[in-house]
Every structure is written in C-alpha cells, then in structure tokens.
Amino acid sequence: MRALTARRGLADPLPPAAALALLAVAAAALEASVLCWASVGALAGYALSGSV
C-alpha cells in the first residue's frame, strides 16, 4: 500500500511543473536569459507531451 502511494506521488505532474516554473522565475530574477528560456521551453514541452 505504501509503495502505491509513493508511486502515485512520483507520477503526479505538479511537482516537475512547479520545479520548472520556479527555475524559470529564479533564472529571470538572476537575469540568466538562456536558462530562463530553456526552462520555459521545458515547461512547454512537458505540457505538449501530454504529461500534464
């Protein structure tokens, strides 16, 4: 039962999307434009892949 709960938590699409969004905001704040656009592109690819 505990393994199923852990697997369900790892399969949840919210944590990776939230991490990528946080990375994009942090990169924008640090004026790291390449990293910012890379994380925005990763968010777009993640959304278009059907994972969300």
C-alpha positions in Angstrom: 0.0 0.0 0.0 2.8 2.4 0.9 4.6 1.7 -2.4 1.5 2.5 -4.4 1.2 5.9 -2.5 4.9 6.6 -3.3 4.4 5.7 -6.9 1.3 7.9 -7.2 3.2 10.8 -5.7 6.1 10.4 -8.2 3.7 10.2 -11.1 1.9 13.4 -10.1 2.5 16.1 -12.8 2.5 19.0 -10.4 6.0 18.7 -8.8 8.0 18.7 -12.0 5.9 21.5 -13.5 6.2 23.6 -10.3 10.0 23.0 -10.2 10.4 24.1 -13.8 8.3 27.2 -13.2 10.3 28.0 -10.1 13.5 27.6 -12.1 12.2 29.9 -14.8 11.3 32.6 -12.3 14.7 32.3 -10.5 16.6 32.4 -13.8 14.7 35.5 -14.8 15.4 37.2 -11.4 19.1 36.4 -11.9 19.0 37.7 -15.5 20.1 34.3 -16.8 18.1 34.6 -20.0 19.4 31.4 -21.6 18.4 29.3 -18.5 15.1 31.1 -18.3 14.2 30.4 -21.9 15.4 26.8 -21.5 13.2 26.2 -18.5 10.2 27.9 -20.3 10.8 25.6 -23.3 11.0 22.6 -20.9 7.6 23.6 -19.5 6.1 23.9 -22.9 7.5 20.6 -24.0 6.2 19.0 -20.8 2.7 20.4 -21.3 2.6 19.4 -25.0 3.8 15.9 -24.3 0.5 15.1 -22.5 2.2 14.6 -19.2 0.0 17.3 -17.6 
